[in-house]
Amino acid sequence: MSIDTATGDAASALIPLSAAARTAYQATYDTAQLAMQKTADPALLQSLEDSRLNAAAVLSRDNEYRIQANDLTYKALATQINKTNDSLKMLQGQIAGIAKTIKEFADVADGISTALTLVPRI
């Protein structure tokens, strides 16, 4: 994390968002929206929706800060970034759990394939 040398504040160096950060939040919004169309799991749908809305809110707050550039919009953006990143961490954990389960099923499928290859039928 970088520190704003003028203020000594780590967050000041991150606000307003860099182009790469804006792109990352936009990509999070877009991919969460697509993923919502591909699952029926209620808990995952809720996490995806929360993450999508929070990413949109970060972009909106960043736009407000770029226009007004005052202490109130700065604090609102910093708060929204923290809220969004917390929801993204939760979603990341859920997805990691799903990936682990998928890996376990893939291992089972590999075992089945091996068994059927070695002993196709007697």
N, C-alpha and C positions, 0 to 999 in steps of 0.2 A: 504494500500500500504506500502511496506517495503522500507526502506532507506538503501542504501549501506553505511555502517559505514566508509569504507575507503575513499569514494569520497563524501559522503553526497548527492549523486544523487539518487533519487527514481527510475529512469529508469534503472540505472546500476544494481540494484537488480533484474531486470526482464530480462536482456539481458546477456547471451543468454537465449532463452526461456527454461522454465522447460519442463520436459517430459510431464506433464499434459497440459501445454499450447500448445505444439506441437500437442498432441493428439486432443485437442479441435479445433485447426485450421484445422487439417486433417479431422476431423469429419464434420466441417463446409463445407469444400470442397466437401466431399463425399455426404453429404445430399443435398447440393445445386444442385449438378449434378443430383441426383435422382429426386429432386423436379422439375427441368427443364423439365423432360420428362412427367410430370403430369399436366402441365398448358399450356394454349395457350394465357394467358394474356400478352400482349407485355411489359407493364411496369414491371410486376412481373418477367418476363423472363429476362429483362435487369438487374434488381436488383440482381437476383439470379446469373446471369453470372458475374456481377461486383464483388459480394461477393466471388464467387468461385475463380475467377482470383486473387483477392486481397489476399485471404487465401493462395493460392499457392505461391504468391509473398512473403508473410511473411515467409513461410517455406524455400523458396529459399534464401532469405536474411539472415535468421538465419543460414542456411548451410554455406553461404559465410562468415558470421561473425565467425563461429566456426573454419573455415579454416584459415582465415586471421587475425582475432581479432585485427583490427586496428580502428582508429577513423573514417575513412571514411565508413567502413562497419557497424560500430556501428550506425552512424548517418543515414545511408541508411535503416537499420533495424528499428530504432526508427520511422523514417518518414513513412515507409511502415506499421508498426503496427498502427500508428495513422490513416492513410488513410483507412486501412482495417477496423478498428473498427468503423470509421465514416460510411462506407458503410454498415456494419453489423447493426448499429443502425437504419439506414434508412430502411433496409430490415425488421428488427424487428418491426418497426412501421407499415409497409405495412402488414405484417403477422398478427399483432394485429388487424388491421382494418378488414382483411378478417375473422379472428376468431370471431370478434364481429358480423359481418354479418351472419356468419354461426350459431352463438348462437341465433340470432334473428329468423332465419329460423327454427332452432330446436325448439324454443319456439312456433312458429306457428304450426309446425308438432305435437308437444305435445298437443296443443289446439285442433287440428283436431282429434287426436287420442282419446282425452277425450270426445269430442262431439260425435264421432262415437261410442264410447263404451257406453255412457249414452243413446244415441238415435240412435241405429243401423239402424233402418228403420221402417217406420210406414206403 
